[in-house]
Amino acid sequence: MTDAYIYDALRTPRGKGRKDGALHEITSLRLSAQTLNAVKARNNLDGHAVEDVIWGNVTQVMEQGGCLARSAVLASDLDESIPGLAINRFCASGMEAVNLAANQVRGGAGEAYIAGGVEMMGRVAMGSDGAAIAVDPSVAMDSYFVPQGISADIIATKYGFTRDQADALAVESQRRAKAAWDDNRFAKSVITVTDQNGLPLLDHDEYMRPQTDMQALGALNPSFQAMGEVMPGFDKIALMKYPELERVNHIHHAGNSSGIVDGAAAVLIGNKEFGEKYGLKPRARIRATAKIGTDPTIMLTGPVPVTEKILKDNGMAIGDIDLFEVNEAFASVVLRFMQAFDVDPGVVNVNGGSIAMGHPLGATGAIIIGTLLDELERSDKETGLATLCIASGMGAATIIERV
């Protein structure tokens, strides 16, 4: 089997997913095309250099509908001979694009790919695709469907996490993100987004709130308590599934949950011959990939079993991993991961995460792979694992090694 290497990883800054956000006037198509152009320009690639563009995005309607990957190729400086594949594994779409590209290279189906994703959450509202898992009673009732916020609160209840623990993790995420930006740790990865005239729009993560403290978070009301306890009463559904719980403890709110933002990210993946052809030095090898299905009600516990799976399948132990990126969809997701593996919080999300900087659904999986690679290089570590929880009960993971 051929090795698949990461030659470059970049992302846009994450803009507030609101009408007053800096990226609001940029379409998903244009943001994707700018990201693809940056990969081509930074690596001096021919327009036909890669086999395919695999592009994740979650809400595939309106401007994110059709095959956005192909549209982005046609809107970019890449040749029209490159096709495009749009994929959706919910929050892991960007990671799955990378993993799929890596496994194509490993299997000999082309020398190189650009993989990543985009989500313009301020322009295409989450849930506007009318997903069957939420609206079709034939599957929603049998799977005991509840919204993700309720799932996060179920995790907190089941595994004993308090509001203070969740808030403390959120404060630390904000602190680490600010420290990372102040120290220019993202300089290698973050590109500047420009408008149609080439003028800069955004060059930093716009969503961060570095002034956040425990007192400010303590003043926020739980975001999912009303939908759980009053209407439409999702707590009752949860307790039907998990009768051992007396009640659901609602600890999550806007401050300890991931931010709604706009953003895109891309990873350039190729074999050794591709790098030699273009004079590129590989930065890391993609050692392993994995995905798994999990309980669709509690839904967000996937990082634990998928990490167990990827380690077992590759003859590794948790101690073989130097750094972890665990997507901060909700505070309880990361707390559960650290609890399950008894890992040092100091090696998890070293530069902050989605609570501080936001979670552009289709892009985040590619973002955290790039963030992990940058930090491995900065701290002179060797091996890292990135993982995400996924809506409807799934998990995905990628292990990378510096070369």
Beta strands, then each sheet from edge to edge (+ up, - down):
strand 1: 5-11
strand 2: 15-16
strand 3: 52-56
strand 4: 85-87
strand 5: 112-120
strand 6: 193-194
strand 7: 200-202
strand 8: 261-270
strand 9: 284-293
strand 10: 323-326
strand 11: 383-390
strand 12: 394-402
sheet 1: 2+ 8- 1+ 9- 12+ 11- 10-
sheet 2: 2+ 8- 5+ 3+ 4+
sheet 3: 6+ 7-
end
